């Protein structure tokens, strides 16, 4: 073997057969600290994987056999510069960017951003009631669809393929509702400063009721498949353990925090958009592990269904009321009506803008191209997303574009728990721990 290496014409001058050899891919050498490795420990990369799994997440693991001695998350592989790009677009156009951050729960990022803009404008109390009902409706439906993805992908990663197929099957029904209301299955850009651009379409109430009835029929299947399944519980119980002190120290929120027994939910603690008027419970458990987080997400879907039913009743009572603020200097697009194809402007809308009022045409052109001005200042607005607290810090210099926009993104914060949850566990348990965090890398890297 020695002669082969020395006589190899393709061997580089830096190769050696003396001493201990470390073969490391990626990362800085001084962070690997090979001198500290004892025995047969090796440093390996887990990922980055394909974007359609848990995102392009890279885990640097130091292993002693199959036991994890150290774990670190490597991020940045999906960086899109969303926050910086928003500085070069109008306040309304910014929604189109931020909705692409957490692409599994896009309405939560839209809500945080729009809430911050409305706080800067001083119009929080002027948002029409019906617009707030539609926002809550979409947020709670999105909470269900996000939890379904968490359960489906988490099940897939431990071999529970039936859970995966059921999760995506049921999520599809909610995406159909999103498409009917907003025109898109994801990346909706539907929450706008001042309200929402469109009302519930004709037949939308019945579609919502049918979807709720279907979810009530199908959600019990997850409990039947998983809750007392001995193999499923053996893979999740005691895995990814993180107690209350650890979660508080790392700033972790959402189902991870509530699995420690703490009932922190912004919908109750810091209510927005009339959440204090809805009847629902905050789900907690005293099982701060992967199994406890699974059960919390499962139960939270039922609570969201309760809120959705209340929203449907309120929508029926407020039929015909406006969904956008009555301020034409902010409302964009103003009095939009959609064509029969569900995409372009209707002929009546075009006729009004182009043929009846020159002032309307000029105003429409200016507010779409230039946007509205937002008073100088800064605002912070937080909402309870399916993954935890998501917030937007928006800064205005008095212009038509944000001076700075920065998000407090729950997947980014919660990923700090990877090390604590993984160290001391087996290699196969790292996958379960990450799945219980449910990170979306579009929000982490943004």
C-alpha positions in Angstrom: 0.0 0.0 0.0 2.8 2.3 0.9 4.7 1.7 -2.4 1.5 2.3 -4.3 1.0 5.7 -2.7 4.5 6.8 -3.2 4.6 5.7 -6.9 1.2 7.1 -7.8 1.8 9.8 -10.5 -1.6 11.4 -9.7 -1.0 11.8 -6.0 -0.6 15.4 -4.8 2.4 16.6 -2.8 0.2 17.3 0.2 -0.9 13.6 0.6 0.7 11.6 3.3 0.5 8.2 4.8 1.9 9.3 8.2 -0.2 10.1 11.2 -4.0 10.3 11.5 -5.8 11.3 8.4 -9.0 13.4 8.4 -11.2 13.6 5.4 -13.5 16.6 5.8 -15.9 18.1 3.2 -17.0 21.7 3.7 -16.6 24.0 6.7 -13.6 25.8 8.1 -10.8 23.6 9.4 -10.4 25.5 12.6 -14.1 24.8 13.5 -13.6 21.1 13.0 -10.8 21.0 15.7 -9.4 17.6 14.7 -7.0 17.5 17.7 -10.0 17.2 20.0 -11.3 14.1 18.3 -10.8 11.1 20.5 -10.8 7.4 19.5 -12.7 6.6 16.3 -14.8 9.9 16.1 -15.4 11.1 12.6 -16.9 14.3 11.3 -19.5 13.9 8.6 -22.0 16.0 6.6 -25.6 15.2 6.6 -27.0 17.1 3.7 -27.6 19.5 2.2 -30.5 17.6 0.7 -32.8 18.2 -2.1 -35.0 21.3 -1.7 -38.2 19.3 -1.5 -37.2 17.5 1.7 -36.6 19.6 4.8 -34.9 22.1 2.7 -31.2 22.5 1.9 -30.1 22.0 5.5 -26.6 20.9 6.2 -25.8 19.2 9.5 -22.2 18.8 10.6 -22.1 15.8 12.9 -19.2 14.5 15.0 -19.8 10.8 15.5 -18.4 8.2 17.8 -19.6 5.1 16.0 -23.3 5.8 15.6 -23.6 8.1 18.6 -23.7 11.8 18.0 -21.1 13.7 20.0 -21.6 17.1 18.5 -24.1 18.5 16.0 -24.2 21.9 14.2 -26.5 23.3 11.6 -25.1 24.8 8.4 -27.4 27.2 6.7 -27.4 29.7 3.8 -27.8 27.4 0.9 -31.2 28.8 -0.1 -30.5 32.5 0.4 -32.6 34.6 -1.8 -32.1 38.1 -0.5 -35.8 38.6 0.1 -35.4 41.2 2.9 -32.9 43.3 0.8 -35.0 43.1 -2.3 -38.0 44.5 -0.4 -36.1 47.7 0.0 -36.4 48.3 -3.8 -40.1 47.7 -4.1 -43.2 49.6 -2.9 -44.8 48.7 0.4 -47.5 46.8 -1.4 -45.1 44.9 -3.7 -43.2 43.7 -0.6 -45.9 41.2 0.1 -45.0 39.4 -3.1 -41.5 38.8 -1.7 -42.1 37.9 1.9 -44.8 35.3 1.0 -42.1 33.2 -0.5 -40.1 32.9 2.7 -41.9 30.1 4.5 -43.5 28.7 1.5 -45.4 26.1 3.6 -47.1 28.8 5.7 -47.0 31.9 3.5 -50.0 33.7 5.1 -48.1 34.0 8.4 -45.2 36.0 6.8 -47.7 38.1 4.9 -49.5 38.8 8.1 -46.4 39.9 10.0 -45.3 42.2 7.2 -48.8 43.7 6.5 -49.4 44.2 10.2 -46.1 46.2 10.6 -47.0 48.4 7.6 -50.5 49.1 9.0 -49.0 50.0 12.3 -46.7 52.5 10.7 -49.6 53.9 8.8 -51.7 54.2 12.0 -54.6 52.4 10.4 -54.8 49.2 12.6 -58.2 50.2 13.9 -59.6 51.1 10.5 -59.2 47.6 8.9 -62.7 46.4 7.9 -64.1 43.6 10.1 -64.7 41.3 7.1 -61.1 41.7 6.0 -59.9 40.6 9.4 -62.2 37.6 9.4 -60.8 36.5 6.0 -57.3 36.9 7.3 -58.0 34.8 10.4 -59.7 32.2 8.2 -56.7 31.8 5.9 -54.2 31.8 8.7 -56.0 29.0 10.5 -56.5 26.9 7.3 -52.8 27.5 6.7 -52.0 26.3 10.2 -53.7 23.0 9.4 -52.0 22.6 6.0 -48.6 23.4 7.6 -49.0 20.9 10.4 -50.1 18.3 7.8 -46.8 18.8 6.0 -44.9 18.5 9.3 -46.6 15.2 10.1 -46.4 13.9 6.6 -42.7 14.6 6.0 -41.8 13.5 9.5 -43.6 10.3 9.0 -41.9 9.8 5.6 -38.5 10.2 7.1 -39.1 7.4 9.6 -40.7 5.1 7.1 -44.4 5.8 7.9 -45.4 6.2 4.3 -49.1 5.9 4.9 -48.9 9.0 7.1 -47.1 10.8 4.4 -49.7 10.0 1.7 -52.6 10.9 4.0 -50.9 14.2 4.9 -50.4 15.4 1.4 -53.9 14.1 0.4 -55.6 16.2 3.0 -53.4 19.3 2.4 -54.5 19.2 -1.2 -58.1 20.0 -0.1 -57.0 23.1 1.8 -54.9 24.3 -1.2 -58.0 24.0 -3.3 -59.7 26.5 -1.0 -56.7 28.8 -1.2 -56.8 28.7 -4.9 -60.5 29.5 -5.0 -60.1 32.5 -2.6 -56.7 34.0 -3.7 -56.2 32.5 -7.2 -53.0 30.7 -6.1 -52.1 27.5 -4.2 -49.1 29.2 -2.6 -47.1 32.4 -2.7 -50.5 34.2 -2.5 -49.6 37.9 -1.8 -53.2 38.2 -0.7 -52.8 40.2 2.5 -52.4 43.8 1.5 -52.0 47.0 3.6 -55.5 48.0 4.4 -57.2 44.6 4.1 -57.4 42.0 1.3 -58.0 42.6 -2.4 -60.9 40.2 -3.0 -63.9 39.0 -1.1 -64.8 35.3 -0.7 -65.9 34.1 -4.2 -69.4 32.9 -5.0 -69.9 29.4 -3.6 -66.9 29.9 -1.3 -68.9 29.5 1.9 -70.2 26.2 0.9 -66.8 25.0 -0.2 -65.4 26.0 3.2 -68.1 24.1 5.0 -67.5 21.0 2.8 -63.7 21.2 3.5 -64.3 21.5 7.3 -66.6 18.5 7.2 -64.0 16.5 5.2 -61.2 17.4 7.6 -63.3 16.3 10.6 -63.7 13.0 8.9 -60.0 12.5 8.1 -58.1 14.0 11.0 -58.9 11.0 13.3 -57.0 8.8 10.9 -53.7 10.2 12.1 -54.6 9.3 15.7 -55.6 5.8 14.7 -52.4 5.4 12.7 -49.9 6.9 15.1 -50.9 7.8 18.6 -50.6 4.4 20.2 -48.6 2.7 17.5 -45.7 1.0 19.5 -43.2 1.4 16.6 -44.1 5.0 16.0 -43.9 5.9 19.7 -40.6 4.1 20.1 -39.1 6.2 17.3 -40.3 9.5 18.8 -40.6 9.2 22.6 -37.6 10.6 24.4 -36.0 11.8 21.1 -35.1 15.4 20.5 -35.6 16.2 24.2 -35.6 19.9 25.1 -37.1 21.2 28.4 -38.5 24.6 29.2 -35.3 26.1 30.4 -33.5 25.1 27.2 -36.3 26.4 25.0 -36.5 29.7 26.9 -32.7 30.2 26.7 -32.7 29.7 22.9 -35.8 31.8 22.3 -37.7 28.8 20.8 -41.4 29.2 20.4 -44.4 27.3 18.8 -45.2 23.6 19.4 -41.7 23.0 20.7 -42.2 25.5 23.5 -45.7 24.4 24.2 -44.6 20.7 24.5 -42.8 21.8 27.7 -46.1 22.8 29.3 -45.9 26.5 28.7 -49.0 28.0 27.1 -47.3 30.7 25.1 -49.5 31.5 22.1 -49.6 35.1 20.7 -53.2 34.6 19.6 -54.0 34.6 23.4 -51.1 36.5 24.9 -50.9 39.4 22.4 -54.1 39.1 20.3 -54.4 40.7 16.9 -57.2 40.9 14.4 -59.9 40.1 17.0 -58.4 36.7 18.0 -59.6 37.5 21.5 -63.2 37.1 20.3 -62.7 33.5 19.0 -63.2 30.4 21.2 -60.3 28.1 21.1 -57.8 26.5 23.5 -54.0 26.6 23.6 -52.7 23.1 23.4 -49.8 22.1 25.8 -48.2 18.9 26.9 -45.6 17.8 29.4 -43.7 15.8 26.9 -40.8 17.9 25.5 -39.8 15.5 22.9 -40.6 14.6 19.3 -43.7 12.7 20.3 -45.1 15.5 22.3 -44.6 18.0 19.4 -46.4 15.6 17.1 -49.4 15.3 19.4 -49.5 19.1 19.9 -49.7 19.7 16.1 -52.3 17.0 15.8 -54.5 18.7 18.5 -53.9 22.2 17.2 -55.5 21.2 13.8 -58.7 20.6 15.7 -58.6 23.9 17.4 -57.9 25.6 14.1 -61.0 23.9 12.7 -63.0 25.4 15.5 -61.8 28.9 14.6 -62.5 28.3 10.9 -66.1 27.4 11.7 -66.5 30.6 13.7 -65.0 32.5 10.7 -67.5 31.0 8.3 -70.4 32.0 10.6 -69.1 35.6 10.8 -68.6 35.7 7.0 -72.2 34.9 6.5 -73.3 37.7 8.9 -71.0 40.3 7.3 -71.8 39.5 3.6 -71.5 42.6 1.4 -69.3 44.5 3.8 -66.0 46.0 2.5 -62.7 44.0 2.6 -60.4 47.0 2.0 -59.9 50.2 3.9 -61.9 53.2 2.6 -58.8 55.3 1.9 -58.0 55.4 -1.8 -54.6 56.8 -1.1 -53.7 53.4 0.5 -56.2 50.8 -0.9 -54.4 49.0 -3.8 -55.8 47.9 -6.1 -58.8 50.1 -5.6 -62.2 48.4 -6.0 -60.7 45.6 -8.0 -63.1 43.2 -9.7 -61.7 40.1 -11.4 -62.6 38.8 -14.8 -64.4 35.6 -15.6 -61.1 33.7 -16.0 -60.3 34.5 -12.4 -57.1 36.2 -13.3 -57.4 39.5 -15.2 -59.4 42.6 -14.5 -63.1 42.4 -15.4 -64.4 44.5 -18.3 -66.4 46.7 -15.9 -63.3 47.5 -13.9 -61.3 48.4 -17.0 -64.2 50.5 -18.4 -64.4 52.5 -15.2 -60.7 53.2 -15.0 -60.0 53.7 -18.7 -63.2 55.2 -20.0 -65.2 57.0 -17.3 -62.8 58.9 -15.1 -59.4 60.4 -16.1 -58.8 61.1 -12.4 -59.3 57.4 -11.6 -56.9 56.5 -14.4 -54.2 58.9 -13.1 -54.6 57.7 -9.5 -54.6 54.1 -10.5 -51.4 54.6 -12.5 -49.6 56.5 -9.7 -50.5 54.3 -6.8 -49.5 51.1 -8.8 -46.2 52.5 -10.1 -45.1 54.8 -7.3 -47.0 53.4 -4.3 -48.1 55.3 -1.2 -45.9 57.0 1.3 -45.6 55.7 4.8 -44.7 58.0 7.7 -41.2 57.8 9.0 -40.7 55.5 11.9 -40.4 51.9 12.8 -42.9 49.2 13.9 -42.7 45.6 15.1 -45.7 43.2 14.5 -45.7 39.6 15.6 -48.2 36.7 14.9 -48.4 33.1 15.9 -47.3 31.0 12.9 -47.6 27.2 12.8 -43.9 27.1 13.8 -43.9 29.8 16.4 -43.6 33.5 16.7 -42.9 35.2 13.4 -42.5 39.0 13.4 -41.6 41.8 11.1 -39.6 44.9 12.0 -40.3 47.5 9.4 -38.5 50.9 9.2 -39.7 53.8 7.0 -37.9 57.0 6.1 -41.1 58.5 4.9 -40.9 57.2 1.3 -42.8 54.9 -0.9 -40.4 52.0 -0.2 -39.3 50.4 3.0 -36.0 51.6 4.4 -35.4 48.3 6.1 -37.4 45.1 6.6 -36.3 42.3 8.9 -38.1 39.2 10.0 -37.9 37.3 13.2 -38.4 33.9 11.6 -39.3 30.9 13.8 -37.5 28.2 11.7 -34.3 30.2 12.0 -34.5 30.6 15.8 -35.8 27.0 16.4 -32.9 25.4 14.4 -30.7 26.5 17.3 -32.2 23.5 19.1 -30.6 21.0 16.7 -27.4 20.6 18.8 -29.1 20.2 22.1 -31.7 17.8 20.7 -29.2 15.6 18.9 -26.1 15.4 21.1 -25.8 12.0 22.8 -28.4 10.4 20.6 -28.0 7.9 17.8 -27.5 9.0 14.2 -30.9 7.8 13.2 -32.5 10.0 15.9 -31.1 13.2 14.4 -33.6 12.9 11.5 -36.5 12.6 14.0 -35.2 15.6 16.0 -35.0 17.8 12.9 -38.4 16.7 11.7 -39.9 17.6 15.1 -38.6 21.1 14.7 -40.2 21.3 11.2 -37.9 23.9 9.7 -38.5 25.5 6.3 -35.3 26.7 4.9 -36.8 29.4 2.7 -37.6 31.2 6.0 -34.3 30.4 7.6 -32.1 31.7 4.7 -34.5 34.4 3.1 
